[in-house]
Amino acid sequence: MALIVRNIMTTRLVTVEPDDTLAHAANLIRQHQFHHLPVARKMTLVQGEAKRVLVLEGLLTAQDIDMVAELDRQNPSQTLPWQERRVIEVMHRAAIRVTPVASVASVAQMLVQRGLNYVPVVEYLPIEEERRAVLVGLLTRSDLLMALAQAMGAFEPGMQLDIALPMGDITPLTKTLLFAAELRMPVRSIMAAPLQSGVPLVATLRLGTINPAPLLHRLREVGIGYSFGDPLVEGDAPHG
């Protein structure tokens, strides 16, 4: 089953409203050490029992505030100091957004291609006779890295084993998995990413053991190249 955004998104949100001052937004950014804040307006959703929801209006970044503050310093004759200006005057529209059921892989690709560090997660719900984007979460690159680490079993006891795949041949990986099954050695995760020329040259396994000696002995017997601790790269001399 594909991993979806709902599984890994951040739901404990800190937001500002469009009419909040930039001073208030700057304090939140400083207090929480954020680089960005969703701008959302509290509205009432009536579906059965009425409840308050956050309707996404835009995004405000620390860079947005810094730019306004710098312009204020360069032109001190402004009617209002930057601290008293409203968020709605500075924020930018959140043109890019995703839904909770979007695949994590597709969103990760979008973040990389567009050079984004985060994307708001919304559900489109009827509010006051209009379908509005209700903010339900935020997906950041940090969320993606944490999900990758968890998927690879990085937080489980065990060790990493890298299996060489000469010319992309997955036979060594297949044999390694058979040996692990015979030895009743749990495999937490498997990754074989095509990092060079579209061909995977290394398969990374997370073993659920700290004593891989029996498996390593079997690998040496059949001449399978392996390494542990650091990934194999071209030019390494693997065991085997």
C-alpha positions, 0 to 999 in steps of 0.5 A: 500500500502506497504511503500517503501524505496523511501518514506523515504530515505535521498536524500540530499547526501554528498559524497566523490570521490575515489581520494579525500584525507582522510583529506578532507573526515575527514573534511566532517565527522566532519563538518556534524557530520556523521559516514559514507560517500558514495564514488561515482564517477561522471559520465554522464548518456545519456538517452535523455538529458545527466546528471551527476550522482553519481556511487557508488564505496564504503563506508568510515566510521569514524572508517576507518579513525581513524584506518588508523590514529592510524596505522600512529601514530604507524608507522610514517615511512609511505611514506605519512601521513594518511591525504594525502592518498586517499579514494580509499585506505581505503574505503570498497566495498558497498556489501549490497545495496537496490533499491528505491522500496524495502519494508521498512519492509524488509530493516529494518529487514536486518539492524537489523539482520546484525547490520547495521546503514545505507544502500545505495540506488541505481538504476542500469542504463546503463552507458558507455555500462555497468549497474552501481549502481547509488547512489540515496539515503541513508537509515539510522536507523534514517530515519526508526525511523522518518518514524515510528513516522510519521506513528504512528501520533506522530507529529499530535495533539492528544494523545496515548491510549493503549488497553489491549489485554488479551491473544492476544484477539483483541476483545477489540481493535475492540470494541474501534474502533467501539466506536471511530467511533460512537463518531466521534473521529479520530484514527491516527494510530494503532499498535499491535506488538507481543512483548511477545511470538509472541502474541500482548498483547497491542494495541497502538492507536493514537487518534486525540483528546486531550479530550478522556473522552467520549471514556474512559467512554465507555471503562469503561462501558464495562470493557476494560482495557486501559492506556494512556501516557505509554504503558501497560506492564505485571503486570500493573493494567489497568483501566476498 
